[in-house]
Amino acid sequence: MDGDGDVDLFVTRLDASDILFVNQGDGIFTDGSVGAGFSGFLTQSNGVAFGDVDGDGDEDLILTVVGEASDPANNRNYLFVNDGHGVFSEVAVERGLADVGTDERAGQSVALGDYDGDGYLDVHVTDWLVGAPHQALFLNRGAAQPGYFDDVTAVAGVDDSLIRGFASAFVDLDDDGRQDLAIAGDFGTSRLYWNSGGGIFTDGTAAAGVGDDENGMGSAFGDYDGDGDLDWFVTSIHDPAQTCETENCNWGYSGNRLYRYDGARKFSDATDASGVRAGFWGWGTAFFDADLDGDLDLVMTNGVDFPGTNVDDAWVSDSMRLWENDGSGTMSEVSAVSGISDTGSGKGLLTFDYDADGDLDLFVVNNGGTPSLYRNDTPAAGNSWLRVVLRGRPGITIYGTRVYVWTHDLTEAPQLRVVGADAHFLAQGERALHFGLGAGVTSVRKVRVEFPDGAVSSWSHSPPDLTLTFTVAPHRSCGLIGIEVLAVIAWVARRRRRLSS
C-alpha cells in the first residue's frame, strides 16, 4: 500500500470502522487508518481488494457494502485512489464505480483483472441478493481515461439475475490468452463464463461440467495436480446429517467441489478422489504451498451462527481445514497437527508472507469476532523457497501473468502460479508468487514468466531462498512497436532473520 515492499492489511468491519494495518517490516503492524485518510469512514463494508486501477504505479482500494435501502452510505461501492504516498481519497461516484442506488445491498467480493486486454484493471463485484442489479462488471476506460469505469454487465452478457454471488474471479482457464469470469454462487447459481473476445462472455457452465456445487461460497484456483493448468475449488456446505430433510431450512449438504481441468474447456469432479469434500459450512479458501515441498496444499475457513436458532448447531464451532497435498493431488487433512485451530465463524481468508521469511502465513477474518493470524514456521524443516515479484507499467498490468518454475531439470513438470488466481471470497492474497522447492535444492533450473500481452522473460540457475523481480516495460525497437521484458533480478538473497516466538 505504501510502496515499502512489506504487505499491509486492510480489514473491513460491518459494525465498526475499517482498519488499515501497516506492516513495519519486522512482523509488527500499526494502525495507519488515520494517516491514510480513512478517519471517520464508517460503513457496512464487506468485500475489499487493492489494485492499481489508474495505472500510476500505486495500489488503490475498492470496497463493497451490505446495507438497508434507507441508508445512502451503504447503497454503493467505494473507490479510494492512492496519491502515491499511501494517502487515499474516495472517488467512486465521479469514476463510475459507485453504482449508487436506493435498494438493499448485500455486496460481497471484488474481482480484479484485465478481461479486454488493454493493460488496465477491470472490476467485477458480487452481490448475494437474487435479482439485484448490483452484481456488476465494470470496464476500465483504459489509456483514454485510466481509472474511470463503465458498467458493461448487460452488454458483456454476464447479467444473470438468478446468481446469488459470493466470489468471482477473472482467470484464463482455457489458456487462450483471454481472462474468463468464474463466479461461486449460493443455491446452485455458480457460473463459468468463457471470454469470447470483443468484450463478450458466453455461459459455459453446464458444458464445462462445473456449477453443481449446491451452495458455492469461497473460490480458489491452482494447479493442484501439477499438470500445467488451473483447477477450481469451490467451498460449500457439508452436512452428513442432511438437516434440511427434517428441519425448516433450504441449503444443500453435499460439501465442497474440486473441479479438475481436463482441457478443451472441460472439467471433471475430483472432490472425492482428492479427499476435500468435508469442510463443514465453508467460506474463504486458498491454494498455497504450506510446507514448501513443491505442490499446492489447500486451506478453508468455515462456520455459521444464525442468531436465535439452533439449526446451525453443527457448524457453530467447527475448526477450519488444512489439507496437505501428497504430490499426486490427493489431500490429507492436517489442521490440528499443523496448528490451524480457529473455531470462529470464519469468512474471509488470505495468504501472505507478513514476516518475510519465505513461506506463506494465514490471516482469517471471523464474523463478529477477532481475526486470527497464523505464522508459518515451515523453513525450520529445511525446505527452500523462491518468491517472484512482478511489476507492471502504465497500461501493462501483471494480473493474469503466469510463472513456471523448474526446480531440477527441464524434463520435469514445472510448478505454475498465476497472479490473481488465489483466494476470492471477501479477500485477496499477496500478489507476489511463492514457490516451495523442497529440501536439498542448490539451484533453481529455470523461471519462465509469461505476461498477459504475450511477452516472455526467463531466468536460469537461480539460487534458492530469494526474491526475483521481473518488470515489464514498453519498448520501441527496429521501427516496430512491441513489448520487451526487462528482467530486473532483485537478487538480494537475504535469508531474513526469523521472528522469535
C-alpha positions as CSV (number, residue, x, y, z in Angstrom):
1,M,0.0,0.0,0.0
2,D,2.8,2.5,0.9
3,G,5.3,1.1,-1.5
4,D,7.9,-0.1,1.0
5,G,7.7,-3.8,-0.1
6,D,6.0,-5.1,3.1
7,V,2.5,-6.4,2.8
8,D,-0.1,-4.3,4.6
9,L,-3.6,-5.4,5.7
10,F,-6.9,-3.6,5.2
11,V,-9.7,-5.2,7.4
12,T,-13.3,-4.4,6.8
13,R,-15.9,-4.5,9.6
14,L,-19.6,-4.4,9.3
15,D,-20.3,-2.8,12.7
16,A,-17.2,-0.6,13.2
17,S,-14.7,1.5,11.2
18,D,-12.3,-0.4,8.9
19,I,-8.7,-0.7,9.9
20,L,-5.6,-0.3,7.8
21,F,-2.8,-2.3,9.4
22,V,0.6,-1.1,8.2
23,N,3.4,-3.6,8.2
24,Q,6.5,-2.2,9.9
25,G,8.8,-4.8,8.2
26,D,9.6,-6.7,11.4
27,G,6.4,-8.7,11.7
28,I,4.6,-5.9,13.7
29,F,1.6,-4.0,12.4
30,T,0.5,-0.5,13.4
31,D,-2.9,1.2,12.8
32,G,-2.4,3.6,9.9
33,S,-6.0,4.3,9.2
34,V,-6.0,8.0,10.1
35,G,-2.8,8.8,8.3
36,A,-4.1,7.0,5.1
37,G,-7.3,9.1,5.0
38,F,-9.7,6.6,6.5
39,S,-10.5,8.6,9.6
40,G,-14.2,8.8,10.2
41,F,-15.1,6.4,7.4
42,L,-17.9,4.2,8.8
43,T,-20.0,2.0,6.5
44,Q,-21.2,-1.6,6.4
45,S,-18.2,-2.5,4.3
46,N,-17.6,-6.2,3.4
47,G,-15.5,-7.2,0.4
48,V,-12.2,-5.4,-0.4
49,A,-9.4,-5.5,-2.9
50,F,-6.2,-3.5,-3.6
51,G,-5.3,-2.8,-7.2
52,D,-3.7,-0.2,-9.4
53,V,-6.8,0.8,-11.3
54,D,-5.4,4.0,-12.8
55,G,-2.1,2.6,-13.8
56,D,0.0,5.1,-11.9
57,G,2.1,2.5,-10.0
58,D,0.4,2.5,-6.6
59,E,-2.3,0.5,-5.0
60,D,-5.9,1.8,-4.9
61,L,-8.7,0.3,-2.9
62,I,-12.2,-0.9,-3.7
63,L,-15.0,-1.8,-1.2
64,T,-18.4,-3.4,-1.4
65,V,-21.1,-2.8,1.3
66,V,-24.0,-4.5,3.0
67,G,-26.8,-2.1,3.7
68,E,-30.5,-1.3,4.0
69,A,-32.3,0.6,1.3
70,S,-32.8,3.5,3.7
71,D,-29.1,4.1,4.3
72,P,-27.4,6.1,1.5
73,A,-23.9,5.4,2.9
74,N,-24.4,1.7,2.3
75,N,-26.1,1.7,-1.1
76,R,-23.0,2.0,-3.2
77,N,-19.4,0.8,-3.9
78,Y,-16.4,2.7,-2.8
79,L,-13.2,3.5,-4.7
80,F,-10.2,5.0,-2.8
81,V,-7.5,6.3,-5.0
82,N,-3.9,6.3,-3.7
83,D,-2.0,9.6,-4.1
84,G,1.3,7.7,-4.4
85,H,2.3,8.2,-0.8
86,G,-0.3,6.0,0.9
87,V,-3.0,8.6,1.4
88,F,-6.4,7.8,-0.1
89,S,-9.3,9.9,-1.5
90,E,-12.8,8.4,-2.2
91,V,-13.8,9.0,-5.9
92,A,-16.2,6.2,-6.8
93,V,-19.0,8.4,-7.9
94,E,-17.0,10.6,-10.3
95,R,-15.1,7.5,-11.6
96,G,-18.2,5.5,-12.4
97,L,-17.7,2.7,-9.9
98,A,-20.2,3.7,-7.1
99,D,-23.3,2.2,-8.6
100,V,-25.4,4.4,-6.4
101,G,-28.9,3.0,-5.7
102,T,-31.9,3.2,-3.4
103,D,-32.3,-0.5,-2.8
104,E,-30.9,-3.1,-0.4
105,R,-27.3,-4.3,-0.9
106,A,-25.5,-7.5,0.0
107,G,-22.2,-6.7,-1.6
108,Q,-19.6,-9.5,-1.4
109,S,-16.3,-10.0,-3.1
110,V,-14.3,-7.8,-5.5
111,A,-12.5,-9.3,-8.5
112,L,-9.8,-7.5,-10.5
113,G,-8.5,-8.5,-13.9
114,D,-7.9,-7.3,-17.4
115,Y,-10.5,-9.1,-19.4
116,D,-10.3,-6.9,-22.5
117,G,-6.5,-7.0,-22.7
118,D,-5.9,-3.2,-22.8
119,G,-3.5,-3.3,-19.8
120,Y,-5.8,-1.7,-17.3
121,L,-7.7,-3.4,-14.4
122,D,-11.4,-4.1,-14.8
123,V,-13.6,-4.8,-11.9
124,H,-16.4,-7.3,-11.1
125,V,-18.3,-7.2,-7.8
126,T,-20.7,-9.8,-6.5
127,D,-23.9,-9.4,-4.6
128,W,-25.8,-12.1,-2.8
129,L,-29.4,-10.8,-3.3
130,V,-31.2,-12.6,-6.0
131,G,-32.5,-10.2,-8.8
132,A,-30.2,-7.5,-7.5
133,P,-28.7,-5.3,-10.3
134,H,-25.6,-4.7,-8.3
135,Q,-23.6,-7.8,-9.2
136,A,-21.8,-5.9,-11.9
137,L,-18.9,-5.8,-14.4
138,F,-17.1,-2.5,-14.8
139,L,-14.9,-1.9,-17.8
140,N,-11.9,0.4,-17.2
141,R,-11.7,3.1,-19.9
142,G,-8.0,2.5,-20.2
143,A,-5.5,4.8,-21.7
144,A,-8.1,7.4,-22.7
145,Q,-9.2,7.8,-19.1
146,P,-7.4,5.4,-16.7
147,G,-9.2,4.5,-13.5
148,Y,-12.7,5.6,-14.8
149,F,-15.3,2.9,-15.4
150,D,-18.4,2.0,-17.4
151,D,-21.0,-0.6,-16.2
152,V,-21.0,-3.2,-19.1
153,T,-22.7,-6.0,-17.2
154,A,-25.6,-6.4,-19.7
155,V,-23.5,-5.7,-22.8
156,A,-20.9,-8.3,-21.8
157,G,-23.5,-11.0,-21.2
158,V,-23.0,-11.6,-17.5
159,D,-26.2,-10.1,-16.1
160,D,-27.9,-13.3,-14.9
161,S,-30.3,-12.1,-12.2
162,L,-30.5,-15.5,-10.6
163,I,-26.9,-15.6,-9.4
164,R,-26.5,-15.1,-5.6
165,G,-22.9,-14.3,-6.0
166,F,-20.3,-14.7,-3.2
167,A,-16.9,-14.8,-5.0
168,S,-15.8,-14.0,-8.6
169,A,-12.5,-14.1,-10.4
170,F,-11.0,-13.2,-13.7
171,V,-8.9,-16.1,-14.7
172,D,-7.8,-17.6,-18.1
173,L,-8.8,-21.2,-17.6
174,D,-8.6,-22.4,-21.2
175,D,-5.2,-20.7,-21.8
176,D,-6.3,-18.8,-24.9
177,G,-4.9,-15.5,-23.7
178,R,-8.2,-14.1,-22.5
179,Q,-9.4,-13.9,-18.9
180,D,-12.6,-15.8,-18.3
181,L,-15.1,-15.0,-15.4
182,A,-15.9,-17.6,-12.8
183,I,-18.5,-16.9,-10.1
184,A,-19.2,-19.0,-6.9
185,G,-22.9,-18.6,-6.2
186,D,-25.2,-19.7,-3.5
187,F,-28.2,-22.1,-4.1
188,G,-26.7,-23.7,-7.2
189,T,-26.0,-20.4,-9.0
190,S,-22.3,-20.7,-9.7
191,R,-21.3,-19.8,-13.2
192,L,-18.4,-20.0,-15.6
193,Y,-18.3,-17.5,-18.4
194,W,-15.8,-18.0,-21.2
195,N,-14.3,-14.9,-22.6
196,S,-15.2,-14.8,-26.3
197,G,-13.3,-11.7,-27.1
198,G,-14.6,-8.3,-28.1
199,G,-15.9,-7.7,-24.6
200,I,-18.4,-10.6,-24.7
201,F,-18.7,-13.6,-22.4
202,T,-20.5,-16.9,-23.0
203,D,-22.1,-19.0,-20.3
204,G,-20.3,-22.4,-20.5
205,T,-21.2,-23.7,-17.0
206,A,-23.1,-26.8,-17.9
207,A,-21.0,-27.8,-20.9
208,A,-17.8,-27.4,-18.8
209,G,-19.0,-29.8,-16.1
210,V,-19.0,-27.2,-13.2
211,G,-21.6,-25.4,-11.2
212,D,-23.2,-28.4,-9.4
213,D,-21.9,-27.1,-6.0
214,E,-25.1,-26.6,-4.0
215,N,-24.1,-23.5,-2.0
216,G,-20.9,-22.1,-3.7
217,M,-19.3,-19.5,-1.4
218,G,-15.5,-19.5,-1.5
219,S,-13.4,-19.9,-4.6
220,A,-9.8,-20.6,-5.5
221,F,-7.7,-21.6,-8.5
222,G,-4.5,-23.5,-8.7
223,D,-2.7,-26.4,-10.4
224,Y,-3.1,-28.8,-7.5
225,D,-2.3,-31.9,-9.6
226,G,0.8,-30.5,-11.4
227,D,-0.4,-31.0,-14.9
228,G,0.1,-27.4,-16.1
229,D,-3.4,-26.0,-16.0
230,L,-5.6,-24.3,-13.4
231,D,-8.2,-26.3,-11.4
232,W,-11.1,-24.7,-9.5
233,F,-12.1,-25.3,-5.8
234,V,-15.4,-24.1,-4.5
235,T,-16.4,-24.3,-0.8
236,S,-20.0,-25.3,0.1
237,I,-21.9,-26.9,3.0
238,H,-21.2,-30.4,4.1
239,D,-24.0,-31.8,6.3
240,P,-23.8,-35.6,6.8
241,A,-26.9,-35.4,8.9
242,Q,-28.8,-33.9,5.9
243,T,-30.5,-31.4,8.3
244,C,-32.8,-29.9,5.7
245,E,-34.5,-33.2,5.2
246,T,-36.2,-32.8,8.6
247,E,-35.8,-29.1,9.6
248,N,-37.2,-25.9,8.1
249,C,-34.1,-24.9,6.1
250,N,-33.1,-24.8,2.4
251,W,-29.4,-25.5,2.0
252,G,-27.6,-28.4,0.4
253,Y,-25.4,-30.9,2.1
254,S,-23.0,-32.5,-0.4
255,G,-20.0,-30.4,0.5
256,N,-17.2,-28.7,-1.4
257,R,-16.3,-29.2,-5.1
258,L,-12.9,-29.6,-6.7
259,Y,-13.2,-29.3,-10.4
260,R,-10.1,-30.7,-12.2
261,Y,-9.4,-29.1,-15.6
262,D,-9.1,-31.7,-18.3
263,G,-8.5,-29.4,-21.3
264,A,-10.8,-28.3,-24.1
265,R,-13.0,-26.4,-21.7
266,K,-14.0,-29.5,-19.8
267,F,-13.7,-30.2,-16.1
268,S,-14.2,-33.4,-14.1
269,D,-15.2,-33.7,-10.4
270,A,-12.1,-34.7,-8.4
271,T,-13.6,-33.9,-5.0
272,D,-13.7,-37.4,-3.5
273,A,-10.6,-38.6,-5.3
274,S,-8.7,-35.7,-3.6
275,G,-10.4,-36.0,-0.3
276,V,-11.6,-32.5,0.1
277,R,-15.4,-32.8,0.3
278,A,-16.0,-32.4,4.0
279,G,-15.2,-28.8,5.1
280,F,-18.3,-28.2,7.2
281,W,-20.0,-24.8,6.4
282,G,-17.4,-23.4,4.0
283,W,-16.4,-19.8,3.3
284,G,-13.0,-18.4,2.3
285,T,-10.3,-20.7,0.7
286,A,-6.9,-20.6,-0.9
287,F,-4.4,-22.9,-2.7
288,F,-0.8,-22.4,-1.4
289,D,2.3,-24.5,-0.7
290,A,2.1,-24.5,3.1
291,D,5.0,-26.9,3.6
292,L,7.2,-25.7,0.7
293,D,7.5,-29.2,-0.7
294,G,6.6,-28.2,-4.3
295,D,2.9,-28.9,-4.5
296,L,-0.2,-26.9,-3.7
297,D,-2.0,-27.5,-0.4
298,L,-5.5,-26.2,0.4
299,V,-7.0,-24.3,3.3
300,M,-10.5,-23.1,4.0
301,T,-12.5,-21.3,6.7
302,N,-15.9,-22.3,7.9
303,G,-18.7,-21.7,10.4
304,V,-22.0,-20.0,10.7
305,D,-24.2,-18.7,13.5
306,F,-27.8,-17.8,12.9
307,P,-29.0,-15.7,15.9
308,G,-32.0,-17.1,17.8
309,T,-31.9,-20.5,16.2
310,N,-30.3,-23.9,16.9
311,V,-30.5,-25.3,13.4
312,D,-26.8,-24.2,13.0
313,D,-25.5,-26.1,16.0
314,A,-23.5,-28.5,13.9
315,W,-21.4,-25.7,12.4
316,V,-21.0,-23.1,15.2
317,S,-17.6,-24.2,16.5
318,D,-16.1,-26.3,13.7
319,S,-12.3,-26.0,13.3
320,M,-11.1,-24.7,9.9
321,R,-9.5,-27.1,7.5
322,L,-6.0,-27.5,6.0
323,W,-5.3,-30.3,3.5
324,E,-1.8,-31.4,2.7
325,N,-1.1,-32.5,-0.9
326,D,0.9,-35.7,-1.2
327,G,2.4,-34.7,-4.5
328,S,-0.1,-36.5,-6.7
329,G,-3.2,-34.4,-6.0
330,T,-4.5,-36.5,-3.1
331,M,-5.1,-34.5,0.1
332,S,-4.8,-35.4,3.8
333,E,-6.5,-33.3,6.5
334,V,-3.7,-31.9,8.8
335,S,-5.3,-28.9,10.5
336,A,-4.7,-30.0,14.1
337,V,-1.2,-31.2,13.7
338,S,-0.3,-28.0,11.8
339,G,-1.7,-25.7,14.5
340,I,-4.6,-24.5,12.4
341,S,-7.3,-24.5,15.1
342,D,-9.6,-21.5,14.5
343,T,-13.2,-22.3,15.5
344,G,-14.7,-18.9,14.9
345,S,-17.3,-18.1,12.3
346,G,-14.7,-17.8,9.6
347,K,-15.4,-15.8,6.5
348,G,-12.5,-14.1,4.6
349,L,-9.1,-15.8,4.3
350,L,-5.8,-14.8,2.7
351,T,-2.2,-15.9,2.4
352,F,0.8,-13.6,2.7
353,D,4.3,-13.6,3.9
354,Y,3.9,-11.0,6.6
355,D,7.3,-11.7,8.3
356,A,9.3,-12.0,5.1
357,D,10.8,-15.4,5.9
358,G,9.9,-17.1,2.6
359,D,6.7,-19.0,3.5
360,L,3.1,-18.0,3.3
361,D,1.2,-17.2,6.5
362,L,-2.5,-17.1,7.0
363,F,-4.9,-14.4,8.1
364,V,-8.5,-15.3,8.9
365,V,-11.4,-12.9,9.4
366,N,-14.1,-14.1,11.8
367,N,-17.6,-12.7,11.6
368,G,-18.4,-10.9,14.8
369,G,-15.1,-11.9,16.4
370,T,-11.4,-11.3,16.4
371,P,-9.3,-12.3,13.4
372,S,-6.6,-14.9,13.6
373,L,-3.0,-14.6,12.2
374,Y,-1.1,-17.9,11.8
375,R,2.6,-17.7,11.3
376,N,4.1,-20.4,9.1
377,D,7.3,-21.9,10.5
378,T,8.0,-24.3,7.6
379,P,11.5,-23.1,6.8
380,A,12.7,-24.6,10.0
381,A,12.1,-28.0,8.4
382,G,14.7,-27.4,5.8
383,N,12.6,-26.8,2.7
384,S,13.7,-24.0,0.4
385,W,11.6,-21.4,-1.5
386,L,11.5,-18.9,-4.3
387,R,9.5,-15.7,-4.4
388,V,8.7,-14.0,-7.7
389,V,7.6,-10.3,-7.7
390,L,6.1,-8.9,-10.9
391,R,5.9,-5.2,-11.6
392,G,3.8,-3.6,-14.4
393,R,4.0,-0.3,-16.2
394,P,1.3,2.2,-17.1
395,G,-1.0,0.3,-19.5
396,I,0.5,-3.1,-18.7
397,T,-1.0,-4.9,-15.7
398,I,0.5,-8.0,-14.1
399,Y,-2.9,-9.7,-13.4
400,G,-3.1,-13.0,-15.2
401,T,0.7,-13.3,-15.6
402,R,1.8,-17.0,-15.5
403,V,5.0,-18.0,-13.9
404,Y,6.6,-21.5,-14.3
405,V,9.4,-22.9,-12.2
406,W,11.5,-25.9,-12.9
407,T,13.3,-27.0,-9.8
408,H,15.8,-29.5,-11.1
409,D,15.7,-30.0,-14.9
410,L,13.6,-29.1,-17.8
411,T,12.2,-32.6,-18.3
412,E,10.1,-32.4,-15.1
413,A,6.7,-30.8,-15.0
414,P,7.1,-27.2,-13.8
415,Q,5.2,-25.6,-11.0
416,L,2.6,-23.0,-12.1
417,R,1.4,-19.9,-10.4
418,V,-0.9,-17.2,-11.8
419,V,-1.2,-13.6,-10.5
420,G,-4.7,-13.1,-9.1
421,A,-5.8,-16.7,-9.0
422,D,-5.5,-17.5,-5.3
423,A,-8.4,-16.6,-2.9
424,H,-11.7,-14.9,-4.0
425,F,-14.0,-14.6,-1.0
426,L,-14.0,-11.1,0.5
427,A,-10.2,-11.0,0.4
428,Q,-7.1,-11.2,-1.7
429,G,-3.8,-12.7,-1.1
430,E,-0.3,-11.3,-1.6
431,R,0.4,-10.8,-5.4
432,A,4.0,-11.9,-5.1
433,L,4.1,-15.6,-6.2
434,H,5.6,-18.2,-3.8
435,F,7.1,-21.5,-4.8
436,G,8.2,-24.3,-2.5
437,L,11.3,-26.1,-3.6
438,G,11.6,-28.9,-1.2
439,A,14.9,-29.9,0.5
440,G,18.4,-30.1,-0.9
441,V,17.9,-27.6,-3.8
442,T,21.1,-25.6,-4.5
443,S,20.0,-24.0,-7.8
444,V,16.6,-23.5,-9.5
445,R,16.9,-24.7,-13.0
446,K,14.6,-22.1,-14.7
447,V,12.0,-19.5,-14.1
448,R,9.7,-18.5,-17.0
449,V,7.4,-15.5,-16.8
450,E,4.5,-15.1,-19.4
451,F,2.8,-11.7,-19.2
452,P,-0.8,-11.4,-20.4
453,D,0.2,-9.5,-23.5
454,G,2.4,-12.3,-24.7
455,A,5.7,-11.0,-23.6
456,V,8.0,-13.6,-22.1
457,S,11.1,-13.5,-19.8
458,S,13.1,-16.2,-18.2
459,W,16.0,-16.7,-15.8
460,S,18.1,-19.8,-15.2
461,H,20.1,-21.2,-12.4
462,S,18.8,-19.1,-9.6
463,P,19.9,-19.8,-6.0
464,P,17.0,-20.7,-3.7
465,D,15.6,-18.7,-0.8
466,L,15.5,-15.3,-2.5
467,T,13.2,-13.0,-4.4
468,L,13.3,-12.4,-8.2
469,T,11.7,-9.3,-9.5
470,F,10.5,-9.1,-13.1
471,T,9.4,-5.8,-14.6
472,V,7.6,-5.5,-17.9
473,A,8.2,-2.2,-19.8
474,P,7.1,-0.7,-23.1
475,H,9.8,-0.6,-25.7
476,R,10.2,0.6,-29.3
477,S,12.9,-1.0,-31.5
478,C,13.7,-1.6,-35.1
479,G,10.9,0.7,-36.2
480,L,8.3,-1.7,-34.7
481,I,6.2,-1.2,-31.6
482,G,6.4,-4.1,-29.2
483,I,7.0,-5.1,-25.6
484,E,10.3,-6.0,-24.2
485,V,10.5,-7.6,-20.8
486,L,13.2,-6.1,-18.6
487,A,14.1,-8.8,-16.1
488,V,15.2,-6.9,-13.0
489,I,16.7,-9.5,-10.7
490,A,16.3,-8.4,-7.2
491,W,19.0,-10.8,-6.1
492,V,19.1,-9.9,-2.5
493,A,19.5,-13.4,-1.2
494,R,18.7,-12.3,2.3
495,R,17.5,-15.1,4.5
496,R,15.8,-12.7,6.7
497,R,16.2,-13.3,10.4
498,R,13.2,-15.3,11.6
499,L,11.0,-13.8,14.2
500,S,11.3,-15.2,17.6
501,S,8.2,-17.0,19.0
